[in-house]
Amino acid sequence: MTLRWDGGAILLEGECPADEAEGLLELVLAHPAAPIDWSRCRSAHTAVVQVLLAARRPLHGLPEDDFLRRWVLPCLTVSPET
C-alpha cells in the first residue's frame, strides 16, 4: 500500500496510482490538521496530485521524483491568495 496513516501524518510512499486518490481524500477529511509526508513518494498520479492541491496541507520532506519536486511542489506551496 502506498498510502497510510501513521498516527501523526498521512504518508505517501512508492508509486501512488490513481486508485489511491480516494483513500487520500478520506484520510484528509478524517484528519483535518494532519500534515502529509511525501518524502518516500516516487511518483503520483494526477488524481493524487489534485487531492494534494485541494487539501492545501503542510508537506513534510521532498518527494523522490524529480518531476514532483520541480513542477508539482511549487504549485502546492503557492498561497491561495495569489
N, C-alpha and C positions, 0 to 999 in steps of 0.2 A: 504494500500500500504506500502511496506517495504522499498521503495527507493524513495528519493525525493531530490530536490534541494532547499536549504533554502536561497539562495541569497549569501551565502558565503562559503558553504561547501556542499558536497554530503553526504547525511545521509543514513545510512543503519540501519533499525530498525526491531526488531522482528525476525521472521524466514524468511530468504532470499532464496527463491526457485530458481531453475534453470531458470525459465522464467524471472527472474529479471536481468540475466546476460546481455542480450541485452540492456535493459534500462540503466544499469550501464555503459556499454561501450559508449552508446550515450551521457550520461552525462559527462563522462571522456573526450570524444572528443570535446564536446561543451564548456567545461570549463577546458582548459588545465592546469591552475595553481591552481585549486581548491583542497583543502585537502579533505580527506574522513573521516567522523566521524562515527565510528562503535561502539561507546560506548553503544548503545542500541541493538546491534545485538545479538540475542540469538542463531542463527545458520546460516550457509551459505553453500549452495550447492557448490560442487567443481567447477561448471561453474562460479559462482560468485567469488570464490577464484582465479580462473585463470585470470579473468579480473583484480582483485586486484594485482596479481603478475605481469601482463603485464604493468599495469598503473604506478607502482612504485611511488605512491603519498604519501605525508605525511599523516599519520594516526593519528587521534585525539581520545583519550580515549582508553580504553580496552574493548573488546567485553565481553558480559555477559557469553558467552560459554567458558568453561574451555578448550575444545579441540582447539578452535580458539586461545586462549591465549597461550596455551602451545606449540602447534605444528605449527600453521599457522603463527602467529605473527613473530617468529624468521625468517621464510622464507621471510617475507615481509620487514624485516629490514636489511637484509644482502646486502652489497653493490654489485653492478653488476660486479665489478672487481674480486671478489673472487670466 
